């Protein structure tokens, strides 16, 4: 059974990492996932703001639709603030620890 498990490889990982290489590989995956979330979130904020602006333009004199459009644009700005704060937190942690969190090539035990 153990020999069968030793032969299993992951084609998504170009090299089979062992020990400290696994830690660095895991840290890189986390960094890539965070970057992807920020990029997708940025596009979502952009679309949400444009959609809210179009709703504002098309609301005419309907106060309910105007309020909904303003709320939607506020939610878009709030999402943008969250994205910027997440980057600021990562940058602050990088400065305090001296590690480049978004490009993890740190030595491990």
C-alpha positions as CSV (number, residue, x, y, z in Angstrom):
1,X,0.0,0.0,0.0
2,X,2.8,2.4,0.9
3,X,4.5,1.8,-2.5
4,X,1.3,2.8,-4.3
5,X,1.1,6.0,-2.3
6,X,4.7,6.8,-3.1
7,X,3.9,6.6,-6.8
8,X,1.1,9.1,-6.8
9,X,2.0,12.5,-8.1
10,X,0.2,15.8,-8.6
11,X,0.4,17.0,-12.2
12,X,-0.4,20.5,-11.2
13,X,2.8,20.7,-9.2
14,X,5.8,20.7,-11.5
15,X,8.1,19.1,-8.9
16,X,7.3,17.0,-6.0
17,X,8.1,19.2,-3.1
18,X,9.2,17.8,0.2
19,X,9.9,19.3,3.7
20,X,10.6,23.0,3.6
21,X,9.8,23.3,-0.1
22,X,6.2,22.3,0.7
23,X,6.0,25.3,3.1
24,X,7.2,27.7,0.5
25,X,4.9,26.2,-2.2
26,X,1.9,26.5,0.2
27,X,2.8,30.1,0.9
28,X,3.0,30.8,-2.8
29,X,-0.4,29.3,-3.4
30,X,-1.9,31.4,-0.6
31,X,-0.3,34.5,-2.2
32,X,-1.6,33.7,-5.7
33,X,-5.1,33.0,-4.2
34,X,-5.1,36.4,-2.4
35,X,-3.9,38.2,-5.6
36,X,-6.6,36.5,-7.6
37,X,-9.3,37.5,-5.1
38,X,-8.1,41.1,-5.2
39,X,-8.2,41.2,-9.0
40,X,-11.6,39.6,-9.2
41,X,-12.9,41.9,-6.4
42,X,-11.5,44.9,-8.3
43,X,-13.4,44.0,-11.4
44,X,-16.6,43.3,-9.4
45,X,-16.3,46.8,-7.7
46,X,-15.9,48.4,-11.1
47,X,-18.9,46.6,-12.6
48,X,-21.0,47.3,-9.4
49,X,-20.1,51.1,-9.6
50,X,-20.9,51.3,-13.3
51,X,-24.2,49.4,-12.7
52,X,-25.1,51.8,-9.9
53,X,-24.3,54.8,-12.0
54,X,-26.4,53.5,-14.8
55,X,-29.3,52.9,-12.4
56,X,-28.8,56.5,-11.1
57,X,-29.0,57.9,-14.6
58,X,-32.1,55.8,-15.5
59,X,-33.9,56.5,-12.2
60,X,-35.5,59.6,-13.5
61,X,-37.6,61.2,-10.8
62,X,-38.3,58.0,-9.0
63,X,-36.9,58.5,-5.4
64,X,-36.9,54.8,-4.6
65,X,-34.8,53.9,-7.6
66,X,-32.5,56.8,-6.9
67,X,-32.0,55.7,-3.3
68,X,-31.3,52.1,-4.5
69,X,-28.7,53.4,-7.0
70,X,-27.0,55.5,-4.3
71,X,-26.9,52.5,-2.0
72,X,-25.5,50.3,-4.7
73,X,-22.7,52.8,-5.4
74,X,-22.0,53.1,-1.7
75,X,-21.7,49.3,-1.5
76,X,-19.2,49.5,-4.4
77,X,-17.1,52.1,-2.7
78,X,-17.2,50.1,0.5
79,X,-16.0,47.0,-1.4
80,X,-13.1,49.1,-2.8
81,X,-12.2,50.2,0.7
82,X,-12.1,46.6,1.9
83,X,-9.8,45.7,-1.0
84,X,-7.5,48.6,-0.3
85,X,-7.4,47.8,3.4
86,X,-6.5,44.2,2.7
87,X,-3.6,45.3,0.7
88,X,-2.6,47.8,3.4
89,X,-2.7,45.1,6.0
90,X,-0.5,42.8,3.9
91,X,1.9,45.6,3.3
92,X,2.0,46.5,7.0
93,X,2.6,42.8,8.0
94,X,5.4,42.7,5.4
95,X,7.1,45.8,6.8
96,X,6.8,44.7,10.4
97,X,8.1,41.1,9.8
98,X,10.5,42.0,7.1
99,X,9.1,39.2,4.9
100,X,7.8,39.8,1.4
101,X,4.4,38.1,1.9
102,X,3.4,38.4,-1.7
103,X,6.6,36.8,-3.0
104,X,7.3,34.1,-0.4
105,X,10.8,32.7,-0.8
106,X,11.7,32.8,2.9
107,X,13.9,30.3,4.6
108,X,12.0,27.9,6.8
109,X,13.1,25.5,9.5
